[in-house]
Amino acid sequence: MTLLQREIDEASGDKKFERIVDLATGLTRRLRLKIIPTLIDRYDVAIVLRVSFLDDRENGGLASGNLNGPFGKEILDMRQVAQRLEEALAKR
């Protein structure tokens, strides 16, 4: 198994990618999301949920609408799931 590199070879990539991604850290510059899919974890999920459902008024994110589903023994909407995940991660 070979480890993927964060380097852009000269034959691919463009300046837009370099503006968005910090190759030294492997994170996007604005949201600090990991760019290597196998490294994505609950912290990245919390960022995406926050931006999508909690920050919707400020940043034009998604409205939670009728997006309900099971979370543990409860039925929650996506806004509540995002809040619970952020609370759990803040305790760590």
LINVEN-V70211 format. One line per field, one symbol per residue. ss: DSSP state (H for helix, E for strand, C for the rest). burial: # if it has 24 or more other ideal C-beta (glycine too) atoms within 12 Angstrom, else .. A space follows every 50 residues. Layout:
ss->???
burial->???
This chain:
ss->CCCCCCCCCCCCCCHHHHHHEECCCCEECCCCCECCHHHCCHHHHHHHHH HHHHCHHHHCCCCCCCCEEEECCEEEEHHHHHHHHHHHHHCC
burial->....................#...........#.#........####### ####.......................##.##.###......
